[in-house]
Amino acid sequence: MPHYMFMFVGSEDRRNTTQGPMPEVGKWWDANHDVIKGGARLDTSKNAMTVRRVNGQMKVSDGPFVEAKETVGGYCLVDVPDLDAAIKLAKSWPAGDVEVRPTVEH
């Protein structure tokens, strides 16, 4: 069965409010536990570090890889029959946008 990575994208300001969609997210996660093979909520981008190759050397800097108003707030790996099933599941996500990517099987 194919694997798909869901990256949950949205505004950190919205994610960090007490009136956010967390109860609905928990219900979604519970309702789909049979196809979710792992995942997690990510800390805010203010706590991110980027390790980048500069002139052949690996350099560490504070902050996310790119500056953006929207960031990846979490992810999960799902096993569903095909892309159509992955898109249908992503459409049911209650909290913003979802980037869906198939994984590369080796």
N, C-alpha and C positions, 0 to 999 in steps of 0.2 A: 504494500500500500504506500502511495506517495506521502512524503512529508512536506508540509508547508510551514514556513515561518511567518507568524503574524507579528508585526511591529506596531504597537499602539502609539499613535502620534497625536499630540495635542499641545495646547498652551500650558506651560508650567503654572501660570497664574491660576488657571481654572482648576488644575489638578490639586493645587495646594489649598483650596478653599474647603471649609467644613461643609459646604452645601454641594459638594461634588457628587459624582455618580457612584461612589464606592459601594453602597448597598446593592445596586443593580449589577455592578461588576462582579461582586461575590456570587450573586445568583447565577449570572451567566457562566462563571467559572464552574460552579457546582453542577449546573445543568449539562455541561459539556465535558465533564471530567473523563468520560470514556474515550474521547478522541484527543484530549490534551496530554501530551507526553512530557511536558515540562515547561517551565516559564517562571517569570518573576516580575514584580514591579521594580523599576529602577529608581535610584535616588535622583535628586535634581541635578541639573547640569552644573550648578555652582560647585558641586563636589566632584566633578569629572576631572580626569587628567588625560592628556593626550600624549602619546609616545609617537614621535614622528622621525623619519629618517631625513637628516639634513647634512648634505655633503658627506654621505657615507657613515655618519655617526647618528646613533639614536639619541634624540633629545626629548626631555620631558617638559611639558608646560601645563599650567593650570587651565582648566576650562574644557569645553567640548571641542570636538574636531572642527566644527563650523559654527559660526554665529547664525542663529535662526530664532524666529519667534516661536516656532513649534519644535518640539524635541520628541525623541522616543522615550516614552514613559514606562514602557514595559514590553514584554514579548512573550510568546509561547510557541511551541512546536506542536503541530497537530497532524494526526494521521487520518486522512479522509480519502475516499476513492479517486477523486480527480479535482481539477481546478474549479469546476462548477460547484462542487460541494464545499470547497474552501471559500469561495466567494459568498455562497449562501450563508455559511457560518459567520464570515466576517461582517456581513450585513446585519447580523443580529447583535453585534457588539454595541453595548449601550453607552459608550463613553468617548465619542469622537471618531477619528479616522483610523483606518487600519491599512497598513501596507502589507500585501500578501505576496510572498515569494516562494517559489518551489525550491527545495534544497536540491543539490546536485548529488545524485547517488553514484557511488563508486563501486 
